[in-house]
Amino acid sequence: MRQSPGAVRVEGYGDRESGTVSFDEEWADGDALMQHIGQMQETGLFDELMTLQSIDSLFLLTPTDHPGVNALLDQFGASRFERFATSHG
């Protein structure tokens, strides 16, 4: 996957049997994520991906107050999780 400006980490996982694909993404900030989505929309990649796949679930692990990110999450019915425990081994 090509590196996008502001992407800290993007990992993809797939299950061949079910055809399920999952992505775990970490972005520098909300502006970086919105820039990435904007670039995908400008190139038509976003619309193309939406014709090939459906988003069954979307999870946010780090709360954000970025209005654009929150609007996008609401559009896809994202669940928001907050950290309540951390283990340092």
Secondary structure as the mmCIF struct_conf table of DSSP 4:
data_model
#
loop_
_struct_conf.conf_type_id
_struct_conf.id
_struct_conf.beg_label_comp_id
_struct_conf.beg_label_asym_id
_struct_conf.beg_label_seq_id
_struct_conf.end_label_comp_id
_struct_conf.end_label_asym_id
_struct_conf.end_label_seq_id
HELX_LH_PP_P HELX_LH_PP_P1 ARG A 2 SER A 4
TURN_TY1_P TURN_TY1_P1 PRO A 5 GLY A 6
STRN STRN1 ALA A 7 ASP A 15
TURN_TY1_P TURN_TY1_P2 ARG A 16 GLY A 19
STRN STRN2 THR A 20 TRP A 27
BEND BEND1 ALA A 28 ASP A 29
HELX_RH_AL_P HELX_RH_AL_P1 GLY A 30 THR A 43
TURN_TY1_P TURN_TY1_P3 GLY A 44 GLY A 44
HELX_RH_AL_P HELX_RH_AL_P2 LEU A 45 LEU A 52
STRN STRN3 PHE A 59 LEU A 60
BEND BEND2 LEU A 61 THR A 62
HELX_RH_AL_P HELX_RH_AL_P3 PRO A 67 GLN A 75
TURN_TY1_P TURN_TY1_P4 PHE A 76 GLY A 77
STRN STRN4 SER A 79 ARG A 80
#
